[in-house]
Amino acid sequence: MTAPLRVLPQTDGVDLAAAERAAASFLAALGTTSPPDTPGRMARAYAELLNPRSFDLTTFPNDEDYDELVLARGIPVRSVCEHHMLPFVGVAHVGYLPGARILGLSKLARVVELHTHRPQVQERLTTQVADWLHTHLRPRGVGVVVEAEHMCMTLRGVRAAGTTTITSSLRGALRDDPRSRAEFLALTTGSRHG
């Protein structure tokens, strides 16, 4: 068995004390009054949203020569819009057609988390997850669909509550083979999941 790849997200370090001072200044500049512990909670909440956890990318030999779609639906997505620093939440559906190796199923959710815990735009997030899996797993195909509601669109501006945005990114056979592409998209977008 190949040793797992240790995935250590790059962070510049978190200075919670400085973030708390900045949050207090930010809230004061907006003319808000809040309990004294709000800036600290705000700093810790953003630190949690913006810093993914490390994990081991565990793969196994595809001894059974499994060549059908492996799909994890409804992986939670929680990220922050890089334009307004407001959350967007939803689900990701991630699938792949195995090559020589298969992936520990929980790792699909870990890869999504790796890319959601930073200021993001949904289009780039979708592409990053697909590219990362394509590079590190080397499957015959990868597909990612993300469905999310953006608070920057539902709480402010147009205030279109309940609106979801759907993005997709396909690689390899899931992009090039019409039947594989149709199967993946039917399983991920054919009905609402949650």
Secondary structure, 3 states (H helix, E strand, C coil): CCCCEEECCCCCCCCHHHHHHHHHHHHHHCCCCCCCCHHHHHHHHHHHHHCCCCEEECEEECCCCCCCCEEEEEEEEEEEECCCCCEEEEEEEEEEECCCEEECCHHHHHHHHHHHCCEECHHHHHHHHHHHHHHHHCCCEEEEEEEEEEHHHHCCCCCCCCCCEEEEEEEEHHHHCHHHHHHHHHHHHCCCCC
